[in-house]
Amino acid sequence: SCAGKSTIIEGLLDYGYNSVRVYTTRALRNGEYAKIHVSYELFEQYLTQHKFAFVNQFFNTKYGTSNEDISKALSSNDVYLLDYALSRETDFARLDCLKVILLPENLDTLILQIRSANRHERLDEILHDYKTNYSQAALSNYLNREFKLVINHHSNPEYAVMQINNYIKMEVNHGGF
């Protein structure tokens, strides 16, 4: 959380990629278009209608990944982007896809991004998640499984967008996806 994922996805959409829709009970942030805000009641209705391929809950907010978009992505030659929790990466273990871990450039930058996003109430939870799930040992484990690691420089997110775009082009050119 607060690594700049939504900003990076928005930048990648400018290259003509598609985004898997994620429904959330959290109000959308300024400039956030890759997610769809729904009420808790509608989210629960969609859940009973099996509209979600995956469901997550973080910081008292629910997220549901569109079944329809996952199906489209799997049957398409187009590139689809999905913001998904690293802790749930086993959901995608069997899929042939590019997996990117986006990190802030350092802990101070993460704290700055948390504060600038007005998420002060989540500071302790986010920092605990960062120290637990993004430790050197945890990251080494992911890198050994062919995840790509990209650092998002708070003052220059375009660099991370270009880096991920290059990874996508390499995958497409080498017959990936």
PASEBA-1860 file (N, C-alpha, C; in nm, 3 decimals):
! residues 177
1> SCAGKSTI> 0.083/-0.118/0.000/0.000/0.000/0.000/0.088/0.125/0.000 ~ 0.045/0.223/-0.074/0.115/0.353/-0.083/0.246/0.346/-0.159 ~ 0.266/0.243/-0.240/0.387/0.236/-0.323/0.367/0.308/-0.455 ~ 0.243/0.347/-0.485/0.215/0.418/-0.610/0.160/0.330/-0.720 ~ 0.102/0.215/-0.684/0.054/0.120/-0.784/-0.051/0.181/-0.878 ~ -0.148/0.252/-0.820/-0.253/0.310/-0.904/-0.195/0.411/-1.002 ~ -0.100/0.492/-0.957/-0.035/0.590/-1.045/0.037/0.520/-1.160 ~ 0.106/0.411/-1.128/0.182/0.339/-1.231/0.087/0.272/-1.330
9> IEGLLDYG> -0.019/0.210/-1.280/-0.116/0.147/-1.370/-0.179/0.251/-1.461 ~ -0.215/0.366/-1.406/-0.272/0.473/-1.490/-0.173/0.513/-1.600 ~ -0.045/0.522/-1.567/0.057/0.555/-1.667/0.070/0.447/-1.773 ~ 0.057/0.322/-1.735/0.068/0.211/-1.831/-0.055/0.203/-1.922 ~ -0.170/0.247/-1.874/-0.289/0.248/-1.959/-0.270/0.340/-2.080 ~ -0.186/0.442/-2.065/-0.157/0.533/-2.176/-0.085/0.462/-2.291 ~ -0.026/0.346/-2.264/0.040/0.267/-2.370/-0.058/0.175/-2.442 ~ -0.185/0.182/-2.405/-0.286/0.102/-2.472/-0.314/-0.032/-2.406
17> YNSVRVYT> -0.257/-0.055/-2.287/-0.285/-0.178/-2.216/-0.424/-0.169/-2.153 ~ -0.475/-0.283/-2.114/-0.606/-0.291/-2.049/-0.587/-0.314/-1.900 ~ -0.686/-0.280/-1.824/-0.681/-0.301/-1.680/-0.793/-0.395/-1.640 ~ -0.761/-0.494/-1.558/-0.864/-0.579/-1.500/-0.935/-0.495/-1.395 ~ -1.066/-0.488/-1.406/-1.142/-0.406/-1.313/-1.139/-0.466/-1.173 ~ -1.115/-0.379/-1.079/-1.119/-0.416/-0.939/-1.224/-0.328/-0.872 ~ -1.321/-0.392/-0.811/-1.426/-0.321/-0.739/-1.379/-0.304/-0.595 ~ -1.406/-0.189/-0.537/-1.363/-0.163/-0.400/-1.470/-0.086/-0.323
25> TRALRNGE> -1.472/-0.113/-0.195/-1.563/-0.039/-0.107/-1.500/0.092/-0.060 ~ -1.373/0.114/-0.097/-1.302/0.236/-0.060/-1.333/0.345/-0.164 ~ -1.353/0.466/-0.117/-1.374/0.578/-0.209/-1.251/0.592/-0.298 ~ -1.272/0.623/-0.423/-1.161/0.639/-0.514/-1.080/0.762/-0.478 ~ -0.950/0.750/-0.499/-0.861/0.864/-0.474/-0.863/0.956/-0.594 ~ -0.818/1.076/-0.575/-0.808/1.174/-0.682/-0.727/1.116/-0.798 ~ -0.784/1.116/-0.918/-0.712/1.068/-1.036/-0.707/0.917/-1.051 ~ -0.779/0.843/-0.967/-0.777/0.697/-0.973/-0.892/0.649/-1.061
33> YAKIHVSY> -0.857/0.576/-1.168/-0.958/0.531/-1.263/-0.959/0.381/-1.282 ~ -0.857/0.311/-1.236/-0.846/0.167/-1.261/-0.933/0.084/-1.167 ~ -0.994/0.147/-1.068/-1.081/0.076/-0.975/-1.222/0.133/-0.987 ~ -1.319/0.055/-0.939/-1.458/0.097/-0.941/-1.511/0.095/-0.798 ~ -1.559/0.210/-0.750/-1.613/0.217/-0.614/-1.756/0.167/-0.613 ~ -1.785/0.079/-0.516/-1.922/0.033/-0.492/-1.948/0.035/-0.342 ~ -2.074/0.040/-0.305/-2.110/0.036/-0.164/-2.084/-0.105/-0.109 ~ -2.080/-0.115/0.024/-2.065/-0.247/0.087/-2.179/-0.339/0.045
41> ELFEQYLT> -2.299/-0.284/0.039/-2.418/-0.363/0.004/-2.406/-0.419/-0.138 ~ -2.368/-0.334/-0.233/-2.354/-0.379/-0.372/-2.239/-0.479/-0.385 ~ -2.129/-0.454/-0.311/-2.017/-0.548/-0.313/-2.065/-0.686/-0.268 ~ -2.140/-0.691/-0.160/-2.192/-0.819/-0.109/-2.287/-0.884/-0.209 ~ -2.366/-0.804/-0.277/-2.457/-0.857/-0.381/-2.375/-0.919/-0.495 ~ -2.271/-0.848/-0.541/-2.184/-0.901/-0.647/-2.115/-1.028/-0.602 ~ -2.080/-1.034/-0.475/-2.015/-1.152/-0.421/-2.108/-1.273/-0.430 ~ -2.234/-1.255/-0.391/-2.330/-1.366/-0.399/-2.363/-1.403/-0.543
49> QHKFAFVN> -2.345/-1.308/-0.636/-2.369/-1.335/-0.778/-2.244/-1.391/-0.848 ~ -2.138/-1.415/-0.771/-2.012/-1.472/-0.823/-1.950/-1.386/-0.933 ~ -1.955/-1.254/-0.915/-1.896/-1.162/-1.013/-1.746/-1.144/-0.992 ~ -1.693/-1.198/-0.883/-1.553/-1.180/-0.852/-1.475/-1.310/-0.864 ~ -1.359/-1.301/-0.928/-1.269/-1.415/-0.935/-1.191/-1.428/-0.804 ~ -1.157/-1.314/-0.746/-1.080/-1.308/-0.623/-1.133/-1.195/-0.536 ~ -1.129/-1.218/-0.406/-1.172/-1.116/-0.311/-1.065/-1.101/-0.204 ~ -1.033/-0.977/-0.173/-0.937/-0.944/-0.069/-0.999/-0.843/0.026
57> QFFNTKYG> -0.946/-0.838/0.146/-0.985/-0.733/0.239/-0.859/-0.683/0.308 ~ -0.836/-0.553/0.296/-0.722/-0.488/0.358/-0.770/-0.361/0.425 ~ -0.725/-0.338/0.547/-0.754/-0.213/0.616/-0.904/-0.182/0.615 ~ -0.986/-0.284/0.640/-1.132/-0.271/0.644/-1.195/-0.229/0.512 ~ -1.123/-0.252/0.404/-1.174/-0.223/0.271/-1.177/-0.353/0.192 ~ -1.284/-0.374/0.117/-1.296/-0.495/0.036/-1.260/-0.464/-0.109 ~ -1.198/-0.564/-0.174/-1.160/-0.554/-0.314/-1.205/-0.682/-0.384 ~ -1.269/-0.668/-0.497/-1.311/-0.784/-0.576/-1.263/-0.770/-0.718
65> TSNEDISK> -1.198/-0.874/-0.768/-1.144/-0.874/-0.905/-1.249/-0.931/-0.999 ~ -1.279/-0.858/-1.104/-1.385/-0.893/-1.198/-1.360/-1.028/-1.266 ~ -1.454/-1.121/-1.248/-1.450/-1.250/-1.318/-1.450/-1.230/-1.469 ~ -1.535/-1.139/-1.513/-1.549/-1.111/-1.657/-1.415/-1.066/-1.716 ~ -1.346/-0.974/-1.648/-1.219/-0.924/-1.699/-1.109/-1.030/-1.695 ~ -1.109/-1.113/-1.591/-1.010/-1.221/-1.585/-1.032/-1.315/-1.704 ~ -1.156/-1.349/-1.733/-1.187/-1.435/-1.848/-1.141/-1.372/-1.979 ~ -1.170/-1.241/-1.993/-1.127/-1.168/-2.114/-0.976/-1.171/-2.127
73> ALSSNDVY> -0.907/-1.144/-2.019/-0.761/-1.139/-2.021/-0.702/-1.274/-2.059 ~ -0.758/-1.381/-2.007/-0.705/-1.515/-2.034/-0.730/-1.561/-2.177 ~ -0.833/-1.505/-2.241/-0.865/-1.548/-2.377/-0.817/-1.447/-2.482 ~ -0.742/-1.349/-2.441/-0.700/-1.241/-2.530/-0.549/-1.242/-2.552 ~ -0.508/-1.185/-2.662/-0.365/-1.162/-2.686/-0.322/-1.025/-2.638 ~ -0.417/-0.947/-2.587/-0.386/-0.814/-2.536/-0.321/-0.825/-2.399 ~ -0.257/-0.717/-2.357/-0.193/-0.710/-2.226/-0.293/-0.650/-2.127 ~ -0.311/-0.721/-2.015/-0.397/-0.674/-1.907/-0.313/-0.650/-1.783
81> LLDYALSR> -0.348/-0.546/-1.708/-0.279/-0.510/-1.585/-0.371/-0.535/-1.467 ~ -0.313/-0.581/-1.356/-0.391/-0.607/-1.237/-0.311/-0.570/-1.114 ~ -0.369/-0.488/-1.028/-0.313/-0.453/-0.898/-0.364/-0.558/-0.801 ~ -0.272/-0.638/-0.748/-0.312/-0.749/-0.664/-0.217/-0.764/-0.547 ~ -0.267/-0.810/-0.436/-0.187/-0.822/-0.315/-0.080/-0.930/-0.330 ~ 0.041/-0.895/-0.299/0.152/-0.990/-0.306/0.127/-1.110/-0.214 ~ 0.061/-1.085/-0.103/0.033/-1.194/-0.009/-0.060/-1.300/-0.068 ~ -0.128/-1.266/-0.178/-0.221/-1.359/-0.243/-0.168/-1.406/-0.378
89> ETDFARLD> -0.038/-1.397/-0.399/0.019/-1.429/-0.529/-0.002/-1.574/-0.569 ~ -0.030/-1.663/-0.476/-0.055/-1.802/-0.511/-0.180/-1.817/-0.597 ~ -0.271/-1.719/-0.593/-0.389/-1.722/-0.680/-0.349/-1.724/-0.827 ~ -0.230/-1.670/-0.857/-0.184/-1.659/-0.995/-0.067/-1.751/-1.027 ~ -0.037/-1.840/-0.937/0.083/-1.925/-0.952/0.083/-2.004/-1.083 ~ -0.033/-2.046/-1.128/-0.040/-2.129/-1.250/-0.048/-2.047/-1.377 ~ -0.067/-1.918/-1.365/-0.082/-1.835/-1.484/0.053/-1.793/-1.540 ~ 0.061/-1.794/-1.671/0.182/-1.746/-1.739/0.168/-1.595/-1.755
97> CLKVILLP> 0.224/-1.523/-1.660/0.211/-1.378/-1.664/0.334/-1.313/-1.603 ~ 0.353/-1.190/-1.639/0.460/-1.109/-1.582/0.415/-1.061/-1.445 ~ 0.498/-1.084/-1.344/0.465/-1.043/-1.208/0.567/-0.941/-1.162 ~ 0.517/-0.825/-1.126/0.604/-0.713/-1.088/0.572/-0.672/-0.945 ~ 0.677/-0.654/-0.867/0.664/-0.601/-0.731/0.709/-0.455/-0.739 ~ 0.620/-0.365/-0.699/0.651/-0.223/-0.700/0.680/-0.178/-0.558 ~ 0.794/-0.118/-0.538/0.836/-0.071/-0.406/0.865/0.079/-0.409 ~ 0.840/0.145/-0.297/0.888/0.283/-0.287/1.040/0.281/-0.276
105> ENLDTLIL> 1.102/0.394/-0.307/1.249/0.394/-0.309/1.312/0.369/-0.173 ~ 1.242/0.402/-0.065/1.292/0.374/0.069/1.180/0.395/0.170 ~ 1.208/0.365/0.295/1.108/0.375/0.400/1.062/0.519/0.421 ~ 1.152/0.614/0.413/1.115/0.756/0.429/1.016/0.799/0.321 ~ 1.041/0.752/0.199/0.951/0.785/0.088/0.814/0.722/0.110 ~ 0.811/0.598/0.158/0.684/0.533/0.187/0.605/0.614/0.290 ~ 0.670/0.658/0.394/0.603/0.739/0.497/0.552/0.870/0.436 ~ 0.631/0.933/0.351/0.588/1.055/0.282/0.464/1.027/0.198
113> QIRSANRH> 0.463/0.916/0.125/0.348/0.883/0.040/0.224/0.851/0.124 ~ 0.242/0.786/0.237/0.129/0.758/0.326/0.068/0.890/0.373 ~ 0.153/0.982/0.413/0.104/1.112/0.463/0.041/1.195/0.351 ~ 0.103/1.196/0.233/0.048/1.277/0.123/-0.083/1.219/0.072 ~ -0.105/1.089/0.093/-0.232/1.026/0.053/-0.337/1.035/0.164 ~ -0.303/1.107/0.271/-0.394/1.123/0.385/-0.439/0.989/0.443 ~ -0.343/0.898/0.458/-0.374/0.767/0.516/-0.303/0.750/0.650 ~ -0.300/0.855/0.727/-0.231/0.856/0.856/-0.280/0.743/0.947
121> ERLDEILH> -0.411/0.715/0.942/-0.468/0.612/1.031/-0.417/0.472/0.997 ~ -0.361/0.454/0.877/-0.311/0.323/0.836/-0.160/0.312/0.845 ~ -0.095/0.415/0.895/0.052/0.420/0.897/0.114/0.296/0.961 ~ 0.071/0.262/1.082/0.130/0.148/1.152/0.109/0.017/1.077 ~ -0.013/-0.003/1.023/-0.042/-0.127/0.949/0.042/-0.137/0.821 ~ 0.053/-0.027/0.751/0.130/-0.027/0.626/0.278/-0.052/0.654 ~ 0.330/0.013/0.756/0.472/-0.007/0.790/0.499/-0.150/0.836 ~ 0.406/-0.208/0.911/0.421/-0.348/0.953/0.421/-0.440/0.830
129> DYKTNYSQ> 0.327/-0.417/0.738/0.320/-0.496/0.615/0.449/-0.483/0.534 ~ 0.499/-0.361/0.524/0.622/-0.335/0.448/0.740/-0.410/0.509 ~ 0.756/-0.401/0.640/0.870/-0.465/0.707/0.859/-0.617/0.707 ~ 0.736/-0.669/0.709/0.715/-0.814/0.713/0.722/-0.877/0.574 ~ 0.644/-0.824/0.480/0.630/-0.887/0.349/0.729/-0.840/0.245 ~ 0.800/-0.733/0.274/0.893/-0.679/0.175/1.034/-0.673/0.231 ~ 1.064/-0.761/0.324/1.199/-0.771/0.379/1.293/-0.823/0.271 ~ 1.421/-0.812/0.294/1.519/-0.860/0.196/1.500/-1.009/0.169
137> AALSNYLN> 1.476/-1.088/0.273/1.457/-1.233/0.256/1.333/-1.263/0.174 ~ 1.223/-1.193/0.203/1.099/-1.216/0.129/1.117/-1.177/-0.018 ~ 1.181/-1.064/-0.042/1.202/-1.021/-0.181/1.294/-1.116/-0.255 ~ 1.396/-1.166/-0.190/1.485/-1.264/-0.255/1.407/-1.387/-0.298 ~ 1.316/-1.431/-0.216/1.233/-1.546/-0.249/1.150/-1.519/-0.375 ~ 1.091/-1.401/-0.384/1.012/-1.367/-0.503/1.099/-1.354/-0.627 ~ 1.214/-1.292/-0.612/1.304/-1.275/-0.727/1.352/-1.410/-0.779 ~ 1.371/-1.506/-0.690/1.410/-1.640/-0.733/1.300/-1.710/-0.811
145> REFKLVIN> 1.178/-1.659/-0.798/1.064/-1.716/-0.872/1.026/-1.628/-0.990 ~ 1.121/-1.552/-1.039/1.108/-1.474/-1.163/1.014/-1.353/-1.153 ~ 0.990/-1.304/-1.034/0.922/-1.177/-1.021/1.019/-1.067/-1.061 ~ 0.966/-0.959/-1.111/1.047/-0.841/-1.142/1.027/-0.739/-1.030 ~ 1.134/-0.675/-0.992/1.129/-0.574/-0.887/1.151/-0.437/-0.950 ~ 1.058/-0.345/-0.924/1.066/-0.210/-0.979/1.053/-0.112/-0.863 ~ 1.143/-0.017/-0.860/1.140/0.088/-0.758/1.066/0.208/-0.815 ~ 0.965/0.255/-0.741/0.891/0.373/-0.782/0.951/0.494/-0.711
153> HHSNPEYA> 1.013/0.580/-0.789/1.070/0.703/-0.735/0.957/0.806/-0.726 ~ 0.925/0.846/-0.605/0.812/0.934/-0.578/0.812/1.058/-0.667 ~ 0.928/1.114/-0.692/0.935/1.236/-0.772/0.937/1.208/-0.923 ~ 0.946/1.080/-0.962/0.953/1.047/-1.103/0.888/0.911/-1.132 ~ 0.755/0.900/-1.115/0.689/0.771/-1.139/0.698/0.726/-1.285 ~ 0.723/0.819/-1.376/0.735/0.783/-1.517/0.847/0.681/-1.541 ~ 0.950/0.687/-1.457/1.060/0.593/-1.472/1.012/0.450/-1.446 ~ 0.930/0.429/-1.343/0.876/0.296/-1.314/0.781/0.252/-1.426
161> VMQINNYI> 0.702/0.344/-1.478/0.612/0.313/-1.590/0.694/0.264/-1.709 ~ 0.801/0.336/-1.744/0.885/0.296/-1.857/0.951/0.161/-1.832 ~ 0.997/0.138/-1.711/1.063/0.012/-1.678/0.966/-0.107/-1.691 ~ 0.846/-0.092/-1.639/0.747/-0.200/-1.652/0.705/-0.217/-1.797 ~ 0.688/-0.108/-1.869/0.655/-0.117/-2.011/0.763/-0.195/-2.086 ~ 0.889/-0.172/-2.052/0.998/-0.248/-2.116/0.990/-0.396/-2.082 ~ 0.958/-0.430/-1.957/0.940/-0.571/-1.920/0.826/-0.634/-2.000 ~ 0.717/-0.560/-2.017/0.603/-0.611/-2.094/0.646/-0.636/-2.239
169> KMEVNHGG> 0.715/-0.539/-2.299/0.758/-0.556/-2.438/0.851/-0.675/-2.453 ~ 0.941/-0.696/-2.356/1.031/-0.811/-2.362/0.951/-0.942/-2.355 ~ 0.851/-0.948/-2.269/0.768/-1.068/-2.257/0.694/-1.094/-2.388 ~ 0.634/-0.990/-2.445/0.560/-1.006/-2.570/0.652/-1.049/-2.683 ~ 0.770/-0.988/-2.692/0.865/-1.020/-2.798/0.924/-1.161/-2.787 ~ 0.927/-1.213/-2.666/0.984/-1.348/-2.644/0.875/-1.453/-2.629 ~ 0.756/-1.421/-2.673/0.649/-1.520/-2.671/0.584/-1.543/-2.537 ~ 0.607/-1.451/-2.443/0.543/-1.463/-2.312/0.397/-1.431/-2.322
177> F> 0.327/-1.442/-2.211/0.182/-1.420/-2.199/0.110/-1.521/-2.287
END
